[in-house]
Amino acid sequence: MIKLLRNIEKKEIFLTIISFILIIVQVWLELKMPDYMSEITRLVQTHGSKMSEILKNGSYMLICAFGSLIAAIITGYFISNVSSTFSMKVRKKLFNKVGNIGMQEVKQFSTSSLITRTTNDITQIEMFIAMGLQLLIKAPITAIWAITKILNKSWQWSAITGVAVIILLSVVCVLISIIIPKFKIVQKLIDKINGVTHENLTGIRVVRAFNAENYQENKFEEVNKKLTNQQLFNQKAFAIMQPLMYLVMHYLTLSIYFIGAILIKNAVIADKITLFGDMVVFSSYAMQVIMSFLMLAMIFMMLPRAEVSAKRINEVLDTKISVIPGKLNKDKTKEIGTVEFKNVSFKYPDADEYLLKNISFKANKGETVAFIGSTGSGKSTLISLIPRFYDATEGEVLVDGVNVKEYNEEFLNNKLGYVPQKAVMFNGTVSSNVAYGDSKDGKASIEKIKEAVQVAQGKEFVEKMENSYNAHIASRWY
């Protein structure tokens, strides 16, 4: 988590510091109110007190409450700004990293897992920063400040408050030790449910053709049930925390008043009013201490999942790219339009045997070369070595007489025209899809677009569509 938080820049750090100061002000105002309450209690119990004095202290309480509210609103705004900006930057960084890693790394994580890490995992961290950061700063300050104010009131009251705090901390530690490993399982199950959903959507025609709807539903239900049961377990475990804390809080209040009643009964008349005022103040401060631990409990509910999500994001960001681009960005030889394989062998990183072994050939400009073989014989893999989707394990792949490993990635891609086995459409228009990847500015003239569509024998089909070349195209999900 700390490693990921290094992405916070100076502006966000500045806003966080201001928020920290505002939270201190907020806590001070909240802890000041019991003092005015104690003074009001003393004035009410004292004969001859003026109503103006009571109203003045009441006004101070209202000012403190209003000031605390304003500080909380400003803090919430600043922290929300920090969390949303942070998540935007990390999401962009993660998206760019996924775009730069090779097919080897994509298969290592799986597409569904990368989608989860870019969306759900970042959302978990954003929620933690937006809510948890405020509580993480406020809770300890409130607890420590409130404890310092009540320590000198009565050792009996302090002792009973200490017992309540120990009970709360014990419960929190036990629950956290049980829940943290479960959150790792939850995120993995979300990966699986995304994978099953994506598989069902992309293969829906095949599913329907083979009447496999029930099979897919059962497959989804199995993963969905596991995720639901795991989430239920986590929520039930956390559900124990809140009622137990409120139980401790109410019993602490009763204990303070019970002990206070005994102390007041045994005190001399002159000290009874002072003890009563101390009891009211101590009760308020004790509630502040307990509420601080309630806030810490909320942090402990969010922190484990955010920590798991941060580790998953860092796994992607720390991944070493296997295909390292070269620096050559200009033609090095006089050869044009040649592709040559020299004793090329290839095997996948997790494979024991070579898929391709000692492949050598040269395709010159104007020649047509076809690769024929059974399914799984390595035809697509062989082609994938040219644009460097993978790098050859042994040997050299040359384009225009230069090893593809020497080329700058953009320069190499501009030399190649690649038509994948599976057609891919992006959200946009017919024109934007046809002009996709233009080497200059991503745009092409309408004349060039029409020419390309005509070459692809799609002119008649496209021009019959509503809005023709500006017709909307959606990405394919089935």
N, C-alpha and C positions, 0 to 999 in steps of 0.2 A: 504493500500500500504506500509506504513512504517513498519507494522508488518511483511510483507512478505520480505521486504528488509533486515531484520535481518539475512536472510540466506546467505548474502554476507560475505565471510570470509576475513581473514587478507590480503591475497594476492590481492584479488579484491579491498579491501579498499586502499591498497598501490598504485595500478594502478590508482585508482580514484583520489587519492591525487596528483600523478604525472600529471595526465590529467588536474586537476584543475590548477596546476602551469603552465602547457603548454598553457592552455586557457588564463590565465592572460598575459603571454608573447605574445600570438597571438593578444589579444585585444590591448596591448600596442603598438605593431608594426603597427597595422591597424590605431590606433589613432595618431600615430606619422607621418604618411604620409601627412595628411593635413598641418602640420607645415612646412614640406619641400615644399609643394605646395604653401603655403603662401610666403615662402622665394623666390621661383622661380618667383612668380607673382611680388613681390617687386623688384627683380633684373631686370626683363624685363621692368618694368615701370621706373626704375631709370637710368638716363643718365650716361654713362661711366662704366656700369657693365661689368665684364669680362665673356666670354663664359665658361671659366673653372669653375667659381663659380656656374653657372647654371647647368653644367654637373655634378658637384660634388653633388649638392642637388638632381638632378635626379637619380644619382647612389644610393644615400641613400634611395630614394623611392623604387627603384628596390630591394635593399637588404631587406628592410622592407617587401615588398610584398613576396619575396622568403622565407624569414624567417617565415612569417605568414603561408605560404603554407606548409612548412616542419612541423611546430608545429601542424597544422590541420591534416596532414596525420598521425603523430605519435599518436595524441589524438584519432583519429578515430580508429586506430588499437587497442589501449589500451581499449577503451570503448567497442568495439566490442568483445574483449576478455572477459571483465567483464560481458557483457549481455549474451553471449552464455554460459559461465560457470555458471552463475546464473540460467539461464533457465534449463540447464542440471540438476543441483542439485535440483531445485524445482520440475522438472518433475519426477525425481527419487523418491523424497520424497513423492510426490502425488501418484505415481504408487504403492509404498510400502504401503502407507496408505490405498489405495483402496483394495490392496491384503489382508490387515489385518482386515478390517471392516467386519461385518457380513452381512448376506443376508438382514436383517432388514434395515441396513443403505444403502445398494445398492438400495433397492426398494424406499427408501426415496428420493434419488437423481435421480434415473433412469439411466440405462446403457448409453443411448445416451447423457445425461447431463454430466456424468463422462468422457466420451470420449471427449466431447467439452472442458471440463475444463482442461483435460490433454494435449490437443493440441492447440486449438484456443485461449483459455484464456491465456495460458502461452506465446504463440506467441505475443499476444498483449502487454504483459508486457515486453517481450524481445525487441520489436520494440521501446517501450517507453524509455527503458534504453539506447539502442543503439543510438537513435536519440535525444530523449528528454533530456537526461542527459547533453549532450554537450550544447544544446540550453538553458537548464535551468541554467547552470553555466554562459554561455557566455552572454546571453541577459541582465541580470541585471547589470553585471560588465560593459558591453559596454555602456548601457544607463546612468548609474551613472557617469562613467568616462567622457563620452562625454558631459553630462550636466554641470559638473564642469568646463569644458574647455570653454563653451560658455556663462556662466552666466555673465561674466564681459565684454562682447563685446558690447551688446546693449540691453536695457530693452525692446525696441520694438520687436526686433527679438526673445528675450526670451519669451515674452508674446504670440506671434503668435505660437511659438513652443509648449508652454504650452497648448494652445487651441487645437492644433492638437492632442496632447497626450491625453487630456481629452476625445475628440471625439472617439479616438481609444479604450480607456479603457471602455467607455460606451458601445460601440458596442460589445466588447468581453464579458463583464459581462452579457449583455442581451442574447447573443447567448448561452453562457454556461448554464445559468439558464434554457433555453428551451431545450437544447440538452442532458444534463446529464441524465434526467429520460428516455429519448428515447433509450439510449445505453443499459439500463437494459432490455428493451423490445427486442432489437436486439439479445442479447445473449440468451435469452429465446427462441426466434424464431429459432436461430441456433440449439438449443437443439431439438426443435420439428422437424426441417427438417432432422436432423440426425436420429431421431427416426423413422420418416416415411420411410426414405431411407433404414435403417437397417431392418425395418419390411418388406418392399417390397422384399428385397434381400433374407432374411431368409425364407420368405413364398412364394417364386416365383412359386413353384410347385402348391401350393394351389390356388394362383391367376390365373394361367393358367388353372387349372382344372375346375374352376368355371367361366371362361371367365370374370374375374373381373379386367382386365387391365384398362378399362376406369374408373372404380371406384377408383383404386389406383392412376391413373394419376390425376384425379380430386382432390383427397385427397392431393397429393403432390403439385398440382398447387395452391391450396388454401393457404397452408403454405408458398410456394415459393413466391406467390404474396404479402402476408403480409410482408414478409422479404424484398422483393424488394422495396415495397412502403415505408417502414420504412427507409431503407437505402437511398432512393431517397430524402426523407424529410430531413434526417440528412445532406446529401451532399449538397442539395440546400441551407440549412441554412448556412453551412460553406462556400458555394460559394459566399455568400454576403460579407464575410470578406475580401478576398484578393483584389477584385477590389476597395472596399471602402478604403482600406489602401493605395493602389497605388494612388487613387484619392486624398486622404489627403496628401500623400507625394509630389505629383506633384504640388498641390495647395500651399503647404508649400514652395516649392522651388520658385514658382512664387511670393509668398508674400514676401519672404526674399529679392529677387532681386528688387521687386517693392519698398519696404521700403528702401532698400540700395540705390536705384537710387535717392530717395528723400533726404536721408541723405547726399549722396555725392554731390548732387546739391547745398544743403544749406551750405556745409562745406567750410572752407577756403581752398585755393589751397594747402597749406602745409599738410593738413589732408586728402586730397582726395585719395592719393595713399594708405595711411594707412587704410582708411575706405574700399577701394576696396579690399585690401588683407584680411581684417577682414570679409568682406562679402563672399568671396570665401571660407575661412576657416569655417565660421559659417554654410554656406550651406552644406559643407561636414560633419561637426559634426551633424547637424540637421538630415541629411540622416542616419547617424549612429544611432541616437536616434530612428528614425522611423523604421529602419531595426531591431533594438532590439525588438521593439514591434511586428514587423512581426514575428520574431522568437518566441516570447512569444505566439503569436496567434497559431503558429504551435504546440506548446506544449499543448495549450488548446484544440486543435483538437485531440491530442492523449491521454491526461491525463484522461478525463472522461471515455473513454472506458477501459483504463488500470486500473483505479480505480475500475470499475465494475468487471473486470476480477479478480483483486486481492481479492475482497470480496468473489467472487464465489469460488476461490481456498482456501481461509481461511475457508470457510464454511466446506469444506471437511477435511482440516487438523485439524480443531478444533473439529470435530465430536468425541464424546465419544464412544468408542467401547463397544457395549452391551455385547458381548461374551468375557469375560476376562479369559485368559488361567490360569490354575493352575500351580503348581510347581512340582508335582509328576512325576518323570521320571524313576521310577523302579516299578516292580511288588510288590504290598503291601500284597496280599493274595495268597493262593495256588490255587484259582479258575483259570481255563484256558478255554477260548472260551465261556464264558457265557455272555448273555445280559439280563438284568432284568429291568422291569419298575415297579415302586412302586407308585401307586396312582398318576400317571402322568396326569396333566391337562395342556392344552395349548390354548392360544388365541393370535392372532396377536396384536401388540401394538395399532393399529388403529381400532380394532374390539371391539364390545360390548359383543359379546357372545363367549363362549369357542368352539373351533373346536374339541378339544379332552377333555374328561372328565373322570377322575378316571380310567385310563388305568393301569392294572396290569397284568404282565405275566413274565415268565422266559424261555429263550431259552438256552438249554445246548449244550455243544460241541457235534457235530454230528447230531443234530436235524435240521429239516427243518420246518420253521414257515412261513406260508402264511397269508397275510392280504387281506381280500376280502371286497369290498364295492363299492358303486356307485361313480361316478366322483364327486370329491369335498368333499368326506367324511373324508379325512384326512390321507389317507394311506401314501402318499409321505411325508407329514409333520411329521408323526410319525417316519418314518425312518430318517428324517433330524435331529431329536433330538439326535440321537446316535453320529454322528460325530460333533455335536454342530454347525450345520448351524444356528440353533436357540436353545435357552435354554428353558427348560420346565418352564412354569409359576408357576406350583405347582408340588410337588412330586420329585422323584429322578429317574434318568436314570443311571444304573450301568453297567459297563463293567468289567468283571472278578472280580465282587464284590466291585468295587470302583466307586464312583460317578464320572461321566465324567467331572464334574466341577473341580475336584481335579487334573486331568491329565495335564501334559505339552502338548501343542497342537501337537507337532511333535511326541511325544511318543504315544499319543492316536491314531493319524492317522496311525502310523506304526502297530498298533494292528488290524486295520480295513481294510477290502477290500470293496471298494464301487464301484458299477456299476450303473451309472445314467440311467434314462429312455431314455435320448437323448444322442446319441453317439457324442463325441467331438473329432475332429482331429486337431492336431497342425501342423504348417508348419515344414517340416523336412522329414525324411525318415520313412519307415515302422518300422525299428529297433528302431529309436528314440521315436516313438509313443508307441511301445510295452514296451520299457524300461522306459517310462516316470514315474517319481516319485520314482525311485529306492531309497530305504532308505539310501544307503551308499554314492554313488557318482553320481547318476543319470545315471549310465551306467550298462549294464549287458552283460554277455558273449553271443555270438551268439547261443550257445547251449540252454541257458535258454530262449532266444527269440524264437527260433524254437519250443521249448517245449510249450511255452505259446500260440503261433500261432496254434499249432496242437490241444491243448486243446480247443481253441476257434473255431476249425473246419475251419480254414482259410488257412491251409497249401497249398492246391491245388491252391486256388485263388492267394495267394501271390507269389508262385513259378512260376506262369505263367506270372507274371508281368515282364516288362523290368527292369533289375538290381535286380530283386527279392527282398530280404530284404533291399536293399539299394535304392529301388524305391522311387521317390519323392512323398510326400503327402502334399496336400495344406489344409489349414484350410477351413472349410465348410462355405460358404456364402449363400447357397441355399439348 
